[in-house]
Amino acid sequence: MTSEDQLIERVQKKFRASRSGLRVGIGDDAAVLRPGSGRAELVITTDAFLENVHFFRKIHAPEAAGYKALARATSDIAAMGARCRCFFLTLGLPESCSGTWLDHFLGGMARATRRFGLVLAGGDTTRYPLVVASLTVVGEVDPGKAVLRSGAKPGDLLCVSGRLGEAELGLRLVLKKRHRQKRWARLRRKHYYPEPRLALGEWLAARRYASAMIDTSDGLSTDLGHICEASGVGAAVWAAKVPAVRVPGELQRLGFNPLQLALHGGEDYELLFTVPKRVAHRLHHTVGGVPITVIGEMTRRKKVVLIEQEGSAVPLEPGGWDPFRGS
Amino acid sequence: MTSEDQLIERVQKKFRASRSGLRVGIGDDAAVLRPGSGRAELVITTDAFLENVHFFRKIHAPEAAGYKALARATSDIAAMGARCRCFFLTLGLPESCSGTWLDHFLGGMARATRRFGLVLAGGDTTRYPLVVASLTVVGEVDPGKAVLRSGAKPGDLLCVSGRLGEAELGLRLVLKKRHRQKRWARLRRKHYYPEPRLALGEWLAARRYASAMIDTSDGLSTDLGHICEASGVGAAVWAAKVPAVRVPGELQRLGFNPLQLALHGGEDYELLFTVPKRVAHRLHHTVGGVPITVIGEMTRRKKVVLIEQEGSAVPLEPGGWDPFRGS
């Protein structure tokens, strides 16, 4: 049987790292953070990661689960245009998971910390019948430079990073048990190892290019709705411009539609943002290797519409993930 | 069926409050906090609150569960000597709890926010078969004034606030179903509604009276061990001085021993702290109505011993709560 102290020691070992900016880290009642430079503002987000909702122990390797738990939460820091500082983990764990499974889970999470520039600052552990985790990630942004959902104006261009629908295709292949087929390995990668767009978020925020921003966690149709609602505007999405997942012909014949995956598929963790037209010419085609695509325009009319290839406009209803509606 | 947006709206309504110090609260990807005055340091803690571990839906009224979930986490802010700023809630919830139960749970939590001076800054909600919550509480402390576990020196006096063992007695009465007896109502109160000692913590930190501090969440014997280990010292606890819970004769005859409850009972959330002898005369007997008692002394020898009434010293082994060992 593992005691809580032994468990905390194991967690600490996995995350041994620089304590830059942390006056007190793990091991006291709370962590103490030094204020950032130049009166920087703190950006804080929390995210649940629960067995049988966000991952399945029978399907997801513990290494991938640990990585993804932190990547999902960190994506919200990217969506504010902030830099990473530290994170906290609360973890409920069955006794049967407190050996090798936990080592791999923490190993995946530690890999994510190195990628994202995060240090573990604290947390809480408990025995529980299911693996239930909650991640709190703390970032920092120069005063007034955080990019909110509420800043979009009619006429702003709508942009997205990367490709949409890749994570959803990956999830469906995993659930259909087609994932053991080696040739689809690349297609399931985005589902297992999403990449928070931290460098792009910071780049956009530092230059004040983005007027509004969100990460595509619930799917384009749902997340765009959040920007529109917060900003009091509408949007027109040009179907032909949406950078949709590349679906092999064989899978298309099985019913996998690239545009539908791109419009409603969740968990890509790309950045969806709006850019005033006057600065649009300064946007690069790629930032740090991540492509940026203009996919539409914000409108005064408070509706979200999809402009189809042949020019007709149809309503684009939120069709993404809602944990209370079921997927 | 409740959608996530409807749920978030209900949560927001319960916690409508001032946004002082929050540039962005609920409703964006993350919260944005203005830096505190005078380059204050941020104090952050996270705490899990899980059904069937930290509370039982059949035993605990939702109002008490909501209050206690936040009180437990906030106690860590008190134990650092910090002021409260804001908190975050991640919540997994069965569909059957998303009506009245949730209203009362949030109501209890909202009452706690008013008591502790906290505003809700963000969170995450998901449907789940069990009620699983995680609380992140953010506080603030003047630079270098946070009171750590590691500052105790041999010769420092050991002090504790309030009375110890009250919450444990309350818990046992609740579990023994004796709690419906009206005359024990007062005895179970501390189990349902613990009181983070925020004013006392701030008072001690501001004056630099406390050299080390922790809150008694796991029980005196366990929490004192944490101070000793972090500080590299030992302690002698004077049994006769420990302010133990007052147990009615009838319950004492049933086996409820006041000193045992006080030494090992968890969840009192009192402050356990050490004070250098040279400032001990400045300690008040009560701070804001909360009594302070000197119960022992820190020692060079790295053992924790209990000095019994007749003068003999016996080892005081950690006997408190450890979620991985079972209670």
Interface residues (C-beta under 8 A of the other chain):
Chain A: M1 T2 S3 E4 D5 Q6 L7 R23 V24 G27 D28 D29 A30 A31 V32 L33 R34 P35 G36 R39 A40 E41 L42 V43 I44 T45 T46 D47 A48 L50 N52 V53 H54 D76 I77 A79 M80 A82 F88 L89 T90 L91 G92 S98 A121 G122 G123 D124 T125 T126 R127 Y128 P129 L130 V132 S134 T136 V137 V138 G139 V141 A146 L148 R149 S150 M213 I214 D215 A230 D322 P323 F324 R325 G326
Chain B: M1 T2 S3 E4 D5 Q6 L7 R23 V24 G27 D28 D29 A30 A31 V32 L33 R34 P35 G36 R39 A40 E41 L42 V43 I44 T45 T46 D47 A48 L50 N52 V53 H54 D76 I77 A79 M80 A82 F88 L89 T90 L91 G92 S98 A121 G122 G123 D124 T125 T126 R127 Y128 P129 L130 V132 S134 T136 V137 V138 G139 V141 A146 L148 R149 S150 M213 I214 D215 A230 D322 P323 F324 R325 G326
